[in-house]
Amino acid sequence: MQSIFAFSYGNQNLGGPDFDDIVLHLKEIDAIITKNAPKWPLDKINKIDLSVLRCAFWELLYQKSSPPKVVIDEAIELAKEFGTESSPAFVNGVIGTAIKQIPIEITHES
């Protein structure tokens, strides 16, 4: 998540397999975030919240190595720990709205 956070501030000199794959899918991930947080343009979303959402959607849609409930819970916990007072509700709301529209099996167990 730190690399994605730094990336949101324009740091392009990062790497790692997860980072590279998240950036590869960033256009699709950002489209999901934009669609499910219509009152918040990407450049107005708190950078921590945006990083948490990007990582969570990448895990849910592309990595798929953890059960969706675990990914969602981790995203909310990261928002609580590193975000603002409203971050957990925002992250939960965006993910909750998105999972109603995209094919993520929430009861999936790995």
C-alpha positions in Angstrom: 0.0 0.0 0.0 2.9 2.4 0.7 4.0 2.2 -2.9 0.5 2.9 -4.2 0.3 5.8 -1.8 3.6 7.2 -3.1 2.4 6.6 -6.6 -0.6 8.8 -6.0 1.8 11.7 -5.3 3.6 11.1 -8.6 6.4 8.8 -7.5 6.9 6.6 -10.5 10.2 5.0 -9.4 8.7 2.2 -7.4 8.3 -1.5 -8.1 7.6 -4.9 -6.9 5.2 -7.5 -8.4 2.1 -6.3 -6.6 2.8 -2.6 -7.3 3.4 -3.3 -11.0 0.3 -5.4 -11.3 -1.9 -2.8 -9.5 -0.5 0.0 -11.8 -1.2 -2.3 -14.8 -4.9 -2.4 -13.8 -5.1 1.1 -12.4 -7.3 2.5 -15.1 -10.0 -0.2 -14.5 -9.7 0.1 -10.7 -10.0 3.8 -10.8 -13.1 3.5 -13.1 -14.7 1.3 -10.4 -13.8 3.8 -7.7 -15.1 6.7 -9.8 -18.4 4.9 -10.5 -19.0 4.0 -6.9 -18.0 7.3 -5.4 -19.6 9.7 -7.9 -19.5 12.7 -5.6 -15.7 12.4 -5.2 -13.4 12.9 -8.2 -10.2 10.8 -7.8 -8.1 13.9 -7.2 -10.4 14.9 -4.3 -10.3 11.6 -2.5 -8.0 11.4 0.5 -4.8 9.8 -0.7 -4.9 7.2 2.0 -8.5 6.2 1.2 -7.6 6.1 -2.5 -4.6 3.8 -1.9 -6.7 1.5 0.4 -9.4 1.3 -2.3 -7.0 0.7 -5.1 -5.3 -2.1 -3.2 -8.6 -3.7 -2.1 -10.1 -3.7 -5.6 -6.9 -5.1 -7.0 -7.0 -7.9 -4.4 -10.7 -8.5 -5.0 -10.7 -8.5 -8.8 -7.2 -9.6 -9.9 -5.2 -11.3 -7.1 -8.1 -13.3 -5.6 -5.8 -15.1 -3.1 -7.7 -14.0 0.0 -11.4 -14.4 0.7 -13.3 -11.2 -0.2 -14.6 -10.7 3.4 -11.0 -10.7 4.6 -10.0 -8.2 1.9 -12.9 -5.9 2.8 -12.2 -6.2 6.6 -8.5 -5.4 6.0 -9.3 -2.4 3.9 -11.6 -1.0 6.6 -9.0 -1.6 9.3 -6.3 0.1 7.2 -8.7 3.1 6.7 -9.2 3.2 10.5 -5.5 3.0 11.3 -4.1 5.4 8.6 -7.1 7.5 7.4 -9.3 10.1 8.8 -12.3 9.7 11.1 -14.5 9.3 8.1 -12.2 7.0 6.1 -13.6 3.6 7.3 -17.2 4.6 6.4 -16.1 6.0 3.0 -14.0 2.9 2.1 -16.8 0.5 3.3 -19.4 2.5 1.3 -17.4 2.5 -1.9 -16.6 -1.2 -1.7 -20.1 -2.1 -0.5 -21.7 -0.3 -3.5 -19.2 -1.8 -6.0 -19.7 -5.4 -4.9 -23.4 -5.1 -5.6 -22.5 -4.3 -9.3 -19.4 -6.4 -10.0 -19.1 -10.2 -9.9 -17.4 -10.8 -6.6 -18.5 -13.8 -4.6 -18.4 -12.4 -1.0 -18.9 -15.8 0.6 -16.0 -17.3 -1.3 -13.6 -19.2 1.0 -10.0 -19.9 -0.1 
